[in-house]
Amino acid sequence: MIVAAILGYGTVGSGVAEVLETNRESIAANVGEAIEVKYIVDVRDFPEDARRGLIVKDFSVVEADPEVRVVVETIGGLGVAQEFTRRALEAGKSVVTSNKELVAKKGTELLAIAREKGVNYLFEASVGGGIPIIRPLTQCLAANRIDEIYGILNGTTNYILTEMFRKGVPMESALQRAQELGYAERDPSADILGVDACRKICILSDLCFGCWVDPDRVRARGIRDIAPEDVALAEQWGCSIKLLGRALRREGGIYAYVEPHLVSRDHLLSEVSGVMNAVAVRGNAIGEAIFYGAGAGKLPTASAVCADVMDVAKADGTRREMGWSPAREGWLGDIRRLPSRWFVRCGQVPAWAEESVSGAAGSAFVTPAMSEEELEARLGDLAVSACYRILD
Ligand code: HSE
């Protein structure tokens, strides 16, 4: 029997307990032995909960119990999540997490402790909710040189955009529903402002390109400024507007950022709606591969966490080699220099525009490929209402 402890009994933590119980037999058959949750660590009381007998308030109980082989951290954030993860790894226990903030900010150090202690620190659920992406990148696609990875990495904002622009629901109501459905972060501004997607693209960039990217140095633009006129004109031109995280290898280095983009209706990502996420990977052998699935929510996220728990259970003392080097000066290119074509909503269409579109929502034009610096210089005094990169 493999003994586990869950830290944090919120949406994801309770989902993990539920999946381990519901699929107990098939999981045991796959692993070769049963997985038993011995403790759930949470500071709150759950007097009505069927698992109340497992709740402990003191993490030291888990830390000191030699029976516990795997610790599931679903507390979220830095703070105690970071402290308990470090202590669990130092106590020789593997840790599995859905905590993208912790992996993005402190993963380098935590993976180093795991390596030193001969245990695993696994985080499949930190990106794309239930979509398998970390394991495909580190295993199935490992023979490639990855040149680019991009995608819809936040379920809450994709859900809100779908509700707002396909169903006419106001942003606040759509956000409230996303919170009720368990998609949003505790502080949903992390979703809306692109901060959550930024943490995820940094983790993907770390894994694909092999060097840590600090999320605080990556520019993130969220969905707050997307106007109905932008969406109407983009659609008239044959595109959806999607919030994308993107990391790519170019001559000037690695570029990483989060921004709303125009995505052509011919591209699979334009059809990804609601809470679904999709991640596209470009490798020099595979070409392009796209991973699609539920990007947030209790059970989809728990699905990924439980798979990692099973992986630890089957690892039998071996380690999954995974990681990246510490930050390197000059690794990240200046995003303002990355060329793109741009979609500009503006009352005037300049002579140098490649194409333009106009209708009830006003007018917009498409620029040739140029950097943001060049774009700003070219736009000069034009009265620009909005400006988006076009995904090419
Ligand atoms: N708030 C996140 C999202 C949860 O909406 O994608 C999953 O990481």
Residues whose N, C-alpha, C, O or C-beta is under 5 A from the ligand:
A	BS01	HSE	S126 L153 N154 G155 T156 Y183 A184 E185 D191 G295 A296
